[in-house]
Amino acid sequence: MAKYNLDFYSGEDLYSDGDIEQKILELVRRGVKLEDIDEPEFPIVYHLSRARENVLNWYPFKEKASVLEVGSGCGAITGMLCEKADKVVSVELSKRRADINYERNKKYDNLELIVGNINDVKKEEVFDYIVLNGVFEYAASFTDGDTPYETFLRLLAGRLNEQGRILIAIENRLGIKYFTGAPEDHTGRFFLGLNDYENEYNVRTFSKYEIVQLCEKAGVVCNKFFYPYPDYKFPNIIYTDSTVNKMGYGRDYYNYNENRFLLYNESAVTDSLKRENAADIFANSFLVEICKEAQEDERKIEYVKLNSDRADEFKIGTRIESADGKKFVYKYPLHEEAKAHLDKMYQYEQAIHYQSIQCVAGEKIKKEIKYPFIIEETLDDKVAKAIFHGNRDEIINLIDALFEPMFAEASMVDYRNKEFEKVFGKVKRLAELECVKPANIDVTCENVFCAEGSYRIIDSEWTFDFWIPKQFIVWRNLNELYGSHKELELKLPKKDFFLHYGIRDIMAVEFEEWNRYFTLCYVKANRMERYSVSKKSFDFEKHIKRVHEAQTALYIDRGQGYSEDTKMYRDVSLKDDTFEEVYEIDNPEGVRRLRWDPAENRFCACKVYVKAGRQEFRLKAVNADLVSEGRDVFLNSDPQYEIPDEAAAEGKLVIYGTLQYLDDEAALGFLRLQSERWEKKENYISRIEDTIIARDSEIKRLKQIIGDMENSKGWKLLEKTRKIKQFIRR
């Protein structure tokens, strides 16, 4: 069982996410997994997701290593480190967080968990690795001195053995996501890191250059950079200097921040940075390897892809390594249950051949499969060039050359059976189609390499030994292709390409259902997607037009009516929706009428006044649609105010007040308000009408009763009696 050390605990927790940590502790004690929680708050996702381990679960720790983990938090990667190393010492400032970590990882005999400030932990022990996962940026808050980051690095180096390495995962101050609309991760303030943190001292991140400079000042060596993508918190790919400017870097990713905007196309800008060989400078995160002296590895990792967001039996990793001037690709299990999946993949790659197309087979080495690294262009590269040159026919020919030999032995069969439905769900339509067996459904253009007119297919992970319609395989390929190249739709509409392969609309709908079932129910992939939120689009031109400048117009009638020739434009600067503008009118004695328009072809809400000489008036709207909170609301394209005649006679006018331009959402809100008001008026009128109808009906009924009584014998006798009484009184 793990050792829990409170000898260095001050009794004060200096960092916390609040009461949510108590909830996390209770969940951990009950053994509840993240995937078992229907709608978890994001702190629960952040602390309990196994995807956090991807930052280092691929790293080649040496055998029988000792690890010092500084700032272990709630134990996101502590358990993984215990499985990689012989000894792990984790230090955490917050006891409540350490309690969570202990409950999660107390089963590990090789773990000592210390609560306290690492600067106060007096131990002479040195380590092979020191790990800081999202901790270094806070060094100024727990390290004294004018240069806390350098001081802290020196302290860490003192706890490192001579051949040891410090591994720091941290955001990049110049990360591209901060330019495109992400708030600074630790403060929530936009552009704070880009502005070099201004007066913030307790937390800060660094650029690549700044990290190198810090290391030099601290007397250590910045040995190498890794680039976890999309960042070190939930990475699924690890890039290096040799791969960060290629191999798909910059693709769209899940966003977990509700306050995230999208100022422009991040992927498109990243593609431009890659062409400039500058993607590393603007990477969202770094994993920095720091040593006392520069070190070289015999085997150099260049790229890692981690398919961990899946069911355990399908969790595998892909690693590209170079050694002795040669590169190799390795596939390996990320979970014990995934070994069978890799074995099956290995067997299919050895057996499958498609006439002129070769399936690249690997060599089995223990738990891994080793492949040669292919340097040829991918089919995706060739298609991208054809798209760029607008060559529609070449695009079609390139895809045809892939699928024609693959489907040469296709047969018209009824593919519906239990095997098929286990993987793709219940079949609703499409009883018979041309099918192939065995079938690799993941023959995407990125998995196909081109050399001397022939194709080679890699990564036959999703191959099945039962009949699968060939159109479904094509459909998956084209969907991936159009998703990667948005501009392809303009050159060759996807619907036309589908028809080229006989894929009708009804088939595409069915294939979409199959693919969804395969992804979510069979592979159980993309589970992190359910915790993501959409990025908010931001239209700069619309925002500037709405907030910064307003164009108004003063119309002057000198006897010929209002016209475009006599109006005066103003570009009005708004501050907190207030404005003031001055008009000097020539020959005011000839002015018959004045009209002021706060906008043209825009919705707005205004409260407007005019000063003319010593007089001041509140302007009356000509065509406002409603009044709300004292403001005239215009939901039409030509809002207007008439200026009183007394003011029109003056030569100088000052028009001022509040003016707010309404976007579609705000206008819709006022329309709803107007609709509600009219509905209330209609209901009131309806009630009055009902009352009048009821009254008229009652009067009519009483008149009928009176008429019936007047014609009755009793009524006539009553009239005669009344007359006799009147005679007696006289």
VMD Tcl script that draws the C-alpha trace (Angstrom):
set ca {
  {0.00 0.00 0.00}
  {1.15 3.55 -0.71}
  {2.77 5.62 2.04}
  {1.00 8.86 3.03}
  {3.44 11.40 4.49}
  {2.11 14.45 6.38}
  {5.41 15.41 8.03}
  {5.79 18.54 5.86}
  {2.13 19.65 5.83}
  {1.67 23.23 7.11}
  {-2.02 22.77 7.84}
  {-3.02 25.21 5.09}
  {-4.15 24.32 1.56}
  {-2.86 26.99 -0.81}
  {-4.59 25.88 -4.01}
  {-8.05 24.43 -4.58}
  {-10.90 24.17 -7.08}
  {-13.34 24.56 -4.19}
  {-16.06 22.25 -2.92}
  {-16.05 20.22 -6.14}
  {-12.93 18.51 -4.78}
  {-14.97 17.03 -1.93}
  {-17.36 15.61 -4.51}
  {-14.42 14.16 -6.48}
  {-13.09 12.56 -3.27}
  {-16.46 10.91 -2.61}
  {-16.63 9.62 -6.20}
  {-13.13 8.16 -5.96}
  {-13.87 6.50 -2.63}
  {-16.94 4.84 -4.16}
  {-14.91 3.68 -7.16}
  {-17.02 5.65 -9.65}
  {-15.42 6.05 -13.09}
  {-15.79 9.13 -15.24}
  {-17.68 7.26 -17.97}
  {-20.28 6.19 -15.38}
  {-21.27 9.82 -14.65}
  {-24.03 11.20 -16.89}
  {-23.29 14.94 -16.84}
  {-20.13 15.60 -14.84}
  {-18.93 19.13 -14.11}
  {-15.76 19.95 -16.02}
  {-13.43 19.83 -12.96}
  {-14.50 16.19 -12.54}
  {-13.69 15.50 -16.21}
  {-10.37 17.29 -15.91}
  {-9.19 15.46 -12.81}
  {-10.54 11.98 -13.54}
  {-10.12 11.54 -17.30}
  {-7.58 8.88 -18.27}
  {-6.78 11.02 -21.32}
  {-4.64 13.14 -19.00}
  {-2.11 10.28 -18.91}
  {-1.35 10.75 -22.61}
  {1.08 13.52 -21.79}
  {3.66 10.92 -20.63}
  {2.32 7.37 -20.98}
  {4.36 7.03 -24.22}
  {7.60 8.44 -22.81}
  {10.53 5.96 -22.79}
  {11.27 5.90 -19.06}
  {14.29 3.72 -18.38}
  {13.83 0.48 -16.47}
  {13.73 0.55 -12.66}
  {13.48 4.33 -12.68}
  {12.77 6.59 -9.72}
  {10.38 9.51 -10.27}
  {9.69 12.66 -8.26}
  {6.31 14.11 -9.19}
  {5.95 17.73 -8.10}
  {2.41 19.06 -7.78}
  {0.59 15.76 -8.30}
  {-2.85 17.33 -7.79}
  {-5.66 14.80 -7.72}
  {-3.43 12.10 -9.20}
  {-4.23 12.44 -12.91}
  {-0.93 10.82 -13.93}
  {0.36 9.43 -10.62}
  {-0.98 5.91 -11.21}
  {0.53 5.80 -14.69}
  {3.92 6.84 -13.28}
  {3.68 4.07 -10.66}
  {3.20 1.55 -13.47}
  {6.20 2.92 -15.41}
  {8.71 3.31 -12.57}
  {10.06 1.32 -9.65}
  {9.62 4.21 -7.23}
  {7.41 7.32 -7.28}
  {7.45 10.16 -4.74}
  {4.57 12.59 -5.30}
  {4.51 15.97 -3.57}
  {1.31 18.03 -3.37}
  {0.61 21.36 -1.59}
  {-3.10 20.72 -0.98}
  {-4.10 18.00 1.47}
  {-7.58 17.72 -0.01}
  {-6.12 17.04 -3.43}
  {-3.58 14.66 -1.93}
  {-6.46 12.80 -0.24}
  {-8.03 12.25 -3.66}
  {-4.72 11.08 -5.09}
  {-4.19 8.67 -2.22}
  {-7.65 7.15 -2.60}
  {-7.05 6.66 -6.33}
  {-3.57 5.17 -6.07}
  {-3.13 3.70 -2.59}
  {-2.90 0.23 -4.13}
  {0.63 0.99 -5.42}
  {3.35 -0.18 -3.02}
  {5.95 1.90 -4.89}
  {4.25 5.25 -4.13}
  {5.00 7.75 -1.36}
  {2.63 10.71 -1.27}
  {3.93 13.79 0.56}
  {1.73 16.78 1.45}
  {3.70 20.03 1.54}
  {5.79 22.56 -0.37}
  {8.58 20.86 -2.33}
  {10.90 23.69 -1.23}
  {10.37 22.60 2.38}
  {10.68 18.85 1.85}
  {14.09 18.04 3.29}
  {15.27 14.82 1.66}
  {18.70 14.01 0.29}
  {17.32 11.57 -2.29}
  {17.95 12.19 -6.00}
  {15.80 10.90 -8.86}
  {16.06 9.69 -12.45}
  {13.07 11.82 -13.48}
  {11.31 14.84 -12.02}
  {7.83 15.47 -13.47}
  {5.89 18.75 -13.34}
  {2.55 18.49 -15.11}
  {0.98 21.97 -15.18}
  {2.95 23.13 -12.12}
  {6.00 25.15 -13.18}
  {3.88 28.19 -14.09}
  {2.93 28.56 -10.40}
  {6.52 28.56 -9.09}
  {6.36 32.24 -8.12}
  {3.51 31.48 -5.70}
  {5.50 28.97 -3.64}
  {9.13 29.99 -4.26}
  {10.72 33.07 -2.70}
  {13.04 35.55 -4.38}
  {13.15 37.95 -7.31}
  {13.79 35.14 -9.83}
  {11.49 32.35 -8.59}
  {11.46 30.35 -11.82}
  {15.23 30.17 -12.11}
  {15.51 29.46 -8.38}
  {12.98 26.66 -8.64}
  {14.77 25.11 -11.62}
  {18.02 25.09 -9.66}
  {16.28 23.40 -6.73}
  {14.88 20.71 -9.04}
  {18.28 20.16 -10.64}
  {19.68 19.56 -7.17}
  {17.29 16.63 -6.73}
  {18.21 15.09 -10.09}
  {20.88 12.44 -10.60}
  {23.62 13.18 -13.12}
  {21.91 11.43 -16.05}
  {18.39 12.36 -14.92}
  {15.79 14.44 -16.70}
  {13.23 17.03 -15.67}
  {9.96 16.81 -17.63}
  {7.85 19.98 -17.58}
  {4.42 20.15 -19.24}
  {3.29 23.75 -19.63}
  {1.27 26.03 -21.89}
  {3.07 28.19 -24.44}
  {2.61 31.89 -23.76}
  {2.47 32.39 -27.54}
  {0.16 29.44 -28.26}
  {-1.89 29.90 -31.42}
  {-5.11 29.24 -29.51}
  {-4.61 32.48 -27.56}
  {-4.44 34.46 -30.80}
  {-7.60 32.81 -32.09}
  {-9.80 33.48 -29.07}
  {-8.92 31.27 -26.09}
  {-8.60 32.94 -22.67}
  {-5.38 32.46 -20.72}
  {-5.76 29.10 -18.99}
  {-4.96 30.13 -15.43}
  {-6.64 33.54 -15.15}
  {-9.40 33.37 -17.75}
  {-8.28 36.74 -19.15}
  {-8.00 37.16 -22.91}
  {-4.57 37.97 -24.41}
  {-2.93 38.17 -20.97}
  {-0.07 35.85 -21.92}
  {0.37 37.51 -25.30}
  {0.76 40.82 -23.44}
  {3.47 39.19 -21.28}
  {1.19 39.01 -18.24}
  {1.36 42.74 -17.55}
  {1.24 42.99 -13.71}
  {0.44 39.34 -12.97}
  {3.23 37.77 -10.92}
  {1.84 34.64 -9.25}
  {1.34 32.66 -12.45}
  {2.83 32.86 -15.93}
  {3.80 30.67 -18.85}
  {6.68 31.07 -21.28}
  {7.53 31.00 -24.96}
  {9.95 28.46 -26.39}
  {12.77 31.03 -26.47}
  {12.05 32.11 -22.89}
  {12.20 28.52 -21.61}
  {15.59 28.03 -23.24}
  {16.80 31.28 -21.65}
  {15.47 30.25 -18.21}
  {17.33 26.96 -18.43}
  {20.58 28.72 -19.33}
  {20.24 31.11 -16.38}
  {19.48 28.20 -14.04}
  {22.56 26.28 -15.22}
  {20.67 23.41 -16.88}
  {20.20 22.33 -20.49}
  {16.94 22.43 -22.44}
  {17.54 19.04 -24.05}
  {14.49 18.79 -26.33}
  {10.92 19.95 -26.87}
  {7.88 17.80 -27.47}
  {4.59 19.35 -28.65}
  {1.50 17.65 -27.18}
  {-1.51 18.32 -29.38}
  {-3.91 19.98 -28.95}
  {-2.30 20.69 -25.57}
  {-0.72 18.84 -22.65}
  {-4.02 18.51 -20.73}
  {-5.83 16.17 -23.15}
  {-3.29 15.30 -25.85}
  {-3.85 12.61 -28.45}
  {-0.72 13.29 -30.56}
  {2.83 14.10 -29.53}
  {4.90 15.96 -32.12}
  {8.62 16.73 -32.13}
  {10.80 19.24 -33.97}
  {11.03 16.84 -36.91}
  {7.26 16.40 -37.28}
  {5.52 19.49 -35.83}
  {5.52 21.27 -39.19}
  {3.82 18.37 -40.97}
  {1.87 15.16 -40.34}
  {-1.53 16.71 -39.72}
  {-0.50 19.18 -37.03}
  {-3.15 21.87 -36.53}
  {-6.35 19.92 -37.11}
  {-9.50 20.99 -35.30}
  {-9.91 19.65 -31.77}
  {-12.42 19.45 -28.93}
  {-12.87 22.59 -26.85}
  {-13.77 22.38 -23.16}
  {-13.82 26.09 -22.33}
  {-17.26 27.74 -22.43}
  {-15.63 31.14 -22.81}
  {-13.78 30.22 -26.01}
  {-14.19 32.36 -29.11}
  {-13.15 31.67 -32.68}
  {-11.71 34.86 -34.11}
  {-10.49 33.18 -37.28}
  {-9.77 29.73 -38.73}
  {-7.10 28.33 -36.41}
  {-6.37 25.31 -38.62}
  {-5.85 27.46 -41.72}
  {-3.47 29.80 -39.90}
  {-1.57 26.83 -38.45}
  {-1.16 25.42 -41.96}
  {0.45 28.72 -42.95}
  {2.77 28.58 -39.94}
  {3.78 25.03 -40.90}
  {4.75 26.20 -44.37}
  {6.95 28.80 -42.66}
  {8.42 26.09 -40.38}
  {7.13 28.07 -37.40}
  {4.45 25.80 -35.88}
  {6.73 24.97 -32.94}
  {6.96 28.66 -31.94}
  {3.16 28.87 -31.72}
  {2.38 25.39 -30.35}
  {-0.32 25.47 -27.69}
  {1.76 23.47 -25.21}
  {5.23 22.16 -24.57}
  {6.61 19.10 -22.89}
  {10.18 20.17 -22.13}
  {12.96 17.70 -21.36}
  {15.66 19.34 -19.21}
  {19.00 17.82 -18.20}
  {22.13 18.84 -16.33}
  {24.07 18.22 -19.53}
  {22.92 17.58 -23.11}
  {21.99 13.95 -23.75}
  {21.30 11.90 -26.87}
  {19.12 8.79 -27.08}
  {19.94 5.79 -29.21}
  {16.29 5.59 -30.21}
  {14.74 8.95 -30.99}
  {10.96 9.36 -30.82}
  {9.64 11.62 -33.58}
  {5.87 11.19 -33.38}
  {3.27 9.49 -31.19}
  {-0.46 9.04 -31.78}
  {-2.55 7.82 -28.85}
  {-5.92 6.27 -29.63}
  {-6.93 6.13 -25.98}
  {-10.42 7.62 -26.32}
  {-11.87 4.18 -27.08}
  {-13.03 1.00 -25.40}
  {-10.13 -0.72 -23.60}
  {-9.88 -3.52 -26.17}
  {-9.19 -1.00 -28.97}
  {-6.77 1.37 -27.23}
  {-3.55 1.39 -29.22}
  {-0.67 3.75 -29.82}
  {1.42 4.56 -32.89}
  {5.04 5.65 -32.50}
  {7.62 6.75 -35.08}
  {11.24 6.26 -34.03}
  {14.57 6.80 -35.71}
  {17.73 4.85 -34.94}
  {21.02 4.53 -36.84}
  {19.68 6.79 -39.59}
  {16.56 4.66 -40.19}
  {12.95 5.25 -39.24}
  {10.39 2.72 -38.11}
  {6.73 2.79 -37.11}
  {5.51 0.86 -34.07}
  {1.99 -0.11 -33.09}
  {1.52 -1.07 -29.46}
  {-1.30 -1.67 -26.95}
  {-2.26 1.06 -24.49}
  {-4.29 -1.45 -22.49}
  {-3.83 -5.13 -21.76}
  {-7.10 -5.97 -23.52}
  {-5.92 -4.31 -26.76}
  {-3.30 -7.00 -27.43}
  {-5.87 -9.22 -29.19}
  {-6.87 -6.31 -31.43}
  {-3.25 -5.83 -32.53}
  {-2.80 -9.58 -33.12}
  {-5.83 -9.60 -35.40}
  {-4.51 -6.57 -37.28}
  {-1.14 -8.27 -37.76}
  {-2.77 -11.42 -39.17}
  {-4.89 -9.55 -41.70}
  {-1.95 -7.47 -42.93}
  {0.01 -10.65 -43.59}
  {-2.83 -12.22 -45.57}
  {-4.65 -9.51 -47.55}
  {-3.62 -8.52 -51.11}
  {-5.56 -6.50 -53.72}
  {-4.09 -7.30 -57.14}
  {-1.72 -4.36 -57.79}
  {-2.19 -2.87 -54.31}
  {0.04 -4.00 -51.46}
  {-0.94 -4.02 -47.79}
  {2.12 -3.08 -45.74}
  {2.77 -5.82 -43.19}
  {4.81 -5.47 -40.02}
  {7.09 -7.58 -37.88}
  {5.86 -8.86 -34.52}
  {8.25 -7.91 -31.68}
  {6.86 -8.89 -28.26}
  {3.73 -6.79 -27.74}
  {4.46 -4.44 -30.62}
  {4.29 -4.52 -34.42}
  {7.21 -2.87 -36.23}
  {6.77 -1.41 -39.72}
  {9.11 0.26 -42.19}
  {8.69 4.01 -42.42}
  {7.33 4.97 -45.85}
  {8.60 8.22 -47.33}
  {6.46 8.36 -50.48}
  {3.63 10.83 -50.98}
  {0.27 9.85 -49.60}
  {-2.80 9.71 -51.78}
  {-4.09 12.60 -49.67}
  {-1.07 14.68 -50.73}
  {-1.75 13.96 -54.41}
  {-5.44 14.78 -54.09}
  {-4.55 18.04 -52.30}
  {-2.39 19.06 -55.26}
  {-5.16 18.20 -57.71}
  {-7.59 20.29 -55.65}
  {-5.16 23.21 -55.66}
  {-4.87 23.07 -59.45}
  {-8.63 22.58 -59.87}
  {-8.17 19.29 -61.72}
  {-11.50 17.56 -61.15}
  {-10.78 14.61 -63.47}
  {-7.45 13.86 -61.78}
  {-9.14 13.70 -58.37}
  {-11.62 11.13 -59.69}
  {-8.89 9.13 -61.42}
  {-6.74 8.99 -58.28}
  {-9.60 7.58 -56.20}
  {-10.70 5.19 -58.98}
  {-7.17 3.78 -59.17}
  {-7.44 2.87 -55.50}
  {-10.84 1.24 -55.44}
  {-10.99 -0.56 -58.80}
  {-8.44 -3.26 -57.84}
  {-9.78 -3.42 -54.28}
  {-13.29 -4.21 -55.51}
  {-12.35 -6.42 -58.46}
  {-13.80 -9.49 -56.72}
  {-16.85 -7.83 -55.19}
  {-20.02 -9.93 -55.08}
  {-23.69 -9.09 -54.84}
  {-24.69 -10.62 -51.50}
  {-27.05 -10.12 -48.58}
  {-24.58 -8.92 -45.97}
  {-27.06 -8.84 -43.09}
  {-26.03 -11.17 -40.28}
  {-25.17 -11.10 -36.57}
  {-21.50 -10.36 -37.20}
  {-22.31 -7.29 -39.28}
  {-24.92 -5.98 -36.86}
  {-22.59 -6.40 -33.88}
  {-20.21 -3.92 -35.50}
  {-22.56 -1.61 -37.43}
  {-25.95 -1.97 -35.76}
  {-29.32 -3.15 -36.94}
  {-29.74 -2.94 -40.72}
  {-32.92 -1.10 -41.72}
  {-32.66 -0.97 -45.52}
  {-30.35 -1.83 -48.43}
  {-30.70 -5.63 -48.39}
  {-28.29 -6.48 -51.24}
  {-25.23 -4.60 -52.44}
  {-21.89 -5.44 -53.99}
  {-19.68 -6.52 -51.09}
  {-16.10 -7.56 -50.35}
  {-14.62 -9.94 -47.77}
  {-12.35 -9.50 -45.86}
  {-13.01 -5.77 -45.85}
  {-10.80 -2.94 -44.65}
  {-13.21 -0.07 -43.99}
  {-10.48 2.43 -43.09}
  {-8.81 2.82 -46.49}
  {-8.57 6.60 -46.23}
  {-6.36 8.66 -48.50}
  {-3.96 9.33 -45.63}
  {-3.47 5.58 -45.18}
  {-2.48 5.08 -48.82}
  {1.01 5.79 -50.18}
  {1.77 6.30 -53.85}
  {4.94 5.24 -55.64}
  {5.56 4.69 -59.36}
  {1.88 4.42 -60.18}
  {1.07 1.83 -57.50}
  {-0.53 2.12 -54.09}
  {0.48 0.76 -50.69}
  {-2.02 0.61 -47.82}
  {-1.00 0.98 -44.19}
  {-2.89 0.61 -40.93}
  {-5.37 -2.19 -41.60}
  {-6.73 -1.88 -38.08}
  {-10.39 -2.00 -39.05}
  {-10.49 -5.11 -41.23}
  {-13.39 -7.54 -40.84}
  {-13.85 -11.09 -42.07}
  {-17.46 -10.72 -43.18}
  {-19.20 -9.16 -46.17}
  {-19.30 -5.35 -46.21}
  {-20.72 -3.21 -49.05}
  {-18.02 -1.59 -51.15}
  {-20.02 1.64 -51.34}
  {-19.75 1.97 -47.55}
  {-15.95 1.77 -47.75}
  {-15.94 4.45 -50.47}
  {-18.37 6.58 -48.47}
  {-16.05 6.56 -45.42}
  {-13.07 7.48 -47.59}
  {-14.84 10.39 -49.26}
  {-16.29 11.69 -46.00}
  {-12.79 11.81 -44.54}
  {-11.44 13.43 -47.70}
  {-14.05 16.18 -47.79}
  {-13.65 16.74 -44.06}
  {-9.90 17.30 -44.49}
  {-10.21 19.48 -47.61}
  {-13.16 21.87 -47.26}
  {-12.33 23.49 -50.61}
  {-12.94 20.21 -52.46}
  {-16.69 20.81 -52.38}
  {-16.22 23.82 -54.68}
  {-14.22 21.82 -57.22}
  {-16.23 18.61 -57.06}
  {-19.50 18.50 -55.06}
  {-19.53 15.50 -52.73}
  {-22.97 14.47 -53.94}
  {-21.61 14.15 -57.51}
  {-18.70 12.04 -56.30}
  {-21.10 9.80 -54.39}
  {-23.18 9.25 -57.52}
  {-20.00 8.36 -59.43}
  {-19.80 5.32 -57.14}
  {-23.53 4.63 -57.11}
  {-24.06 6.04 -53.62}
  {-27.58 7.45 -53.53}
  {-28.99 9.72 -50.83}
  {-30.82 6.90 -49.07}
  {-27.59 4.90 -48.96}
  {-25.63 7.82 -47.52}
  {-28.20 8.19 -44.75}
  {-27.93 4.49 -43.90}
  {-24.12 4.58 -44.02}
  {-24.13 7.51 -41.61}
  {-26.09 5.39 -39.12}
  {-23.70 2.45 -39.55}
  {-20.68 4.65 -39.02}
  {-22.17 6.29 -35.95}
  {-22.95 2.90 -34.41}
  {-19.46 1.62 -35.26}
  {-17.78 4.68 -33.69}
  {-19.91 5.17 -30.60}
  {-21.23 1.70 -29.77}
  {-18.62 -0.75 -31.08}
  {-15.32 1.14 -30.79}
  {-16.76 3.49 -28.14}
  {-14.55 6.22 -29.52}
  {-14.73 10.00 -29.19}
  {-16.15 9.80 -25.68}
  {-14.45 13.08 -24.80}
  {-16.65 14.79 -27.37}
  {-19.61 14.74 -25.00}
  {-17.72 17.03 -22.61}
  {-16.79 19.53 -25.32}
  {-18.51 22.83 -26.08}
  {-18.68 24.76 -29.33}
  {-16.37 27.68 -29.94}
  {-18.23 30.96 -30.28}
  {-17.80 32.58 -33.66}
  {-16.85 36.25 -33.65}
  {-17.46 38.62 -36.57}
  {-15.01 41.51 -36.23}
  {-16.59 43.65 -38.95}
  {-20.04 43.24 -37.47}
  {-18.75 43.96 -33.97}
  {-16.84 47.08 -35.03}
  {-19.83 48.36 -36.97}
  {-22.15 47.72 -34.03}
  {-20.01 48.96 -31.15}
  {-17.37 51.37 -32.41}
  {-18.93 53.44 -35.19}
  {-22.47 54.44 -36.08}
  {-23.51 56.26 -39.23}
  {-26.45 58.59 -38.73}
  {-28.08 61.14 -41.04}
  {-29.80 64.52 -40.64}
  {-32.32 65.18 -43.43}
  {-33.14 68.83 -44.32}
  {-36.32 69.92 -46.10}
  {-36.10 73.40 -47.64}
  {-39.44 73.17 -49.39}
  {-38.77 70.35 -51.84}
  {-39.10 67.53 -49.30}
  {-36.41 65.28 -47.88}
  {-33.80 64.05 -50.34}
  {-30.40 62.36 -50.42}
  {-28.86 65.56 -51.75}
  {-29.61 67.58 -48.63}
  {-28.80 65.09 -45.88}
  {-25.76 65.33 -43.58}
  {-23.94 62.07 -42.60}
  {-22.11 61.53 -39.33}
  {-19.83 58.66 -38.27}
  {-20.55 58.69 -34.57}
  {-18.18 57.17 -32.01}
  {-20.08 55.37 -29.30}
  {-18.88 55.02 -25.74}
  {-21.01 52.75 -23.56}
  {-23.81 53.26 -26.10}
  {-23.83 57.06 -25.60}
  {-23.17 59.69 -28.25}
  {-23.23 63.41 -28.93}
  {-22.96 65.07 -32.32}
  {-23.15 68.68 -33.49}
  {-24.71 69.95 -36.73}
  {-24.03 73.41 -38.16}
  {-26.84 74.23 -40.64}
  {-26.33 76.86 -43.31}
  {-29.19 79.30 -43.94}
  {-31.43 77.98 -41.15}
  {-34.14 80.50 -42.07}
  {-34.88 78.49 -45.22}
  {-35.37 75.20 -43.36}
  {-38.94 73.90 -43.32}
  {-38.45 70.59 -41.52}
  {-35.69 68.40 -40.05}
  {-35.57 64.62 -39.61}
  {-32.82 62.62 -37.88}
  {-32.22 58.95 -38.70}
  {-30.14 56.98 -36.16}
  {-29.33 54.22 -38.66}
  {-29.93 52.83 -42.12}
  {-30.94 49.22 -42.68}
  {-30.17 48.35 -39.04}
  {-32.22 47.64 -35.94}
  {-31.61 49.93 -32.98}
  {-32.87 51.12 -29.58}
  {-32.56 54.84 -28.76}
  {-33.36 57.62 -26.36}
  {-32.56 60.88 -28.19}
  {-32.54 64.56 -27.23}
  {-31.79 67.77 -29.13}
  {-30.43 71.10 -27.89}
  {-31.23 74.13 -30.03}
  {-30.26 77.50 -28.60}
  {-31.62 77.59 -25.06}
  {-34.24 74.95 -25.75}
  {-33.98 71.21 -25.18}
  {-36.39 68.56 -26.42}
  {-36.82 64.80 -26.16}
  {-37.25 63.65 -29.75}
  {-40.37 61.74 -30.65}
  {-39.92 58.65 -32.82}
  {-41.83 58.57 -36.09}
  {-41.91 54.82 -36.66}
  {-40.66 53.02 -33.54}
  {-42.08 49.54 -33.19}
  {-42.24 49.63 -29.41}
  {-40.94 51.39 -26.31}
  {-38.91 49.38 -23.83}
  {-37.38 50.78 -20.62}
  {-37.83 54.31 -21.94}
  {-36.08 53.58 -25.25}
  {-37.61 53.71 -28.72}
  {-37.02 50.35 -30.36}
  {-36.87 50.23 -34.15}
  {-37.24 46.81 -35.74}
  {-37.45 48.19 -39.25}
  {-34.89 49.22 -41.85}
  {-35.52 53.01 -41.70}
  {-35.75 54.39 -38.13}
  {-36.73 58.07 -37.99}
  {-37.14 60.99 -35.56}
  {-38.90 64.28 -36.39}
  {-37.18 67.37 -34.92}
  {-39.57 70.03 -33.52}
  {-40.06 73.17 -35.61}
  {-38.69 75.33 -32.78}
  {-35.38 73.49 -33.03}
  {-35.35 73.47 -36.83}
  {-35.18 77.26 -36.87}
  {-31.83 77.26 -35.10}
  {-28.56 77.13 -37.00}
  {-26.78 74.84 -34.55}
  {-28.15 71.58 -33.21}
  {-26.68 69.22 -30.64}
  {-28.21 65.76 -30.87}
  {-27.28 63.39 -28.05}
  {-28.50 60.41 -26.05}
  {-28.13 56.66 -26.06}
  {-27.93 54.54 -29.20}
  {-27.58 50.79 -29.29}
  {-27.44 48.81 -32.50}
  {-29.14 45.46 -32.17}
  {-27.81 42.18 -33.47}
  {-30.19 39.49 -34.66}
  {-30.47 37.87 -31.25}
  {-31.26 41.13 -29.46}
  {-33.77 42.12 -32.14}
  {-35.43 38.75 -31.81}
  {-35.73 39.36 -28.06}
  {-37.57 42.65 -28.68}
  {-39.78 40.97 -31.27}
  {-40.74 38.39 -28.68}
  {-41.48 41.20 -26.21}
  {-43.61 42.99 -28.79}
  {-45.41 39.76 -29.59}
  {-46.12 39.16 -25.90}
  {-47.51 42.68 -25.52}
  {-49.78 42.30 -28.53}
  {-50.89 38.95 -27.23}
  {-51.82 40.54 -23.90}
  {-53.74 43.30 -25.73}
  {-55.53 40.73 -27.86}
  {-56.44 38.75 -24.75}
  {-57.77 41.94 -23.07}
  {-59.81 42.90 -26.12}
  {-61.07 39.36 -26.39}
  {-62.24 39.44 -22.76}
  {-64.07 42.77 -23.35}
  {-65.68 41.35 -26.49}
  {-66.76 38.29 -24.53}
  {-68.25 40.57 -21.83}
  {-70.14 42.64 -24.42}
  {-71.44 39.54 -26.16}
  {-72.54 38.09 -22.82}
  {-74.27 41.41 -21.88}
  {-76.07 41.66 -25.24}
  {-77.22 38.09 -24.87}
  {-78.57 38.78 -21.37}
  {-80.41 41.94 -22.50}
  {-81.95 40.02 -25.37}
  {-83.08 37.28 -22.97}
  {-84.64 39.81 -20.54}
  {-86.47 41.55 -23.36}
  {-87.89 38.21 -24.42}
  {-89.08 37.53 -20.86}
  {-90.69 41.00 -20.64}
  {-92.39 40.46 -23.99}
  {-93.71 37.07 -22.89}
  {-95.01 38.57 -19.62}
  {-96.72 41.49 -21.39}
  {-98.70 39.03 -23.48}
  {-99.76 36.90 -20.50}
  {-103.11 37.13 -18.62}
  {-101.32 37.63 -15.35}
  {-99.49 40.68 -16.69}
  {-102.78 42.25 -17.91}
  {-104.45 41.63 -14.47}
  {-101.41 43.25 -12.77}
  {-101.73 46.32 -15.03}
  {-105.47 46.61 -14.18}
  {-104.77 46.35 -10.42}
  {-102.05 49.06 -10.68}
  {-104.49 51.43 -12.38}
  {-107.21 50.85 -9.67}
  {-104.62 51.64 -6.93}
  {-103.63 54.83 -8.72}
  {-107.37 55.85 -8.95}
  {-107.92 55.23 -5.22}
  {-104.82 57.37 -4.36}
  {-106.22 60.26 -6.37}
}
mol new
graphics top color blue
foreach p $ca { graphics top sphere $p radius 0.5 }
foreach p [lrange $ca 0 end-1] q [lrange $ca 1 end] { graphics top cylinder $p $q radius 0.2 }
display resetview
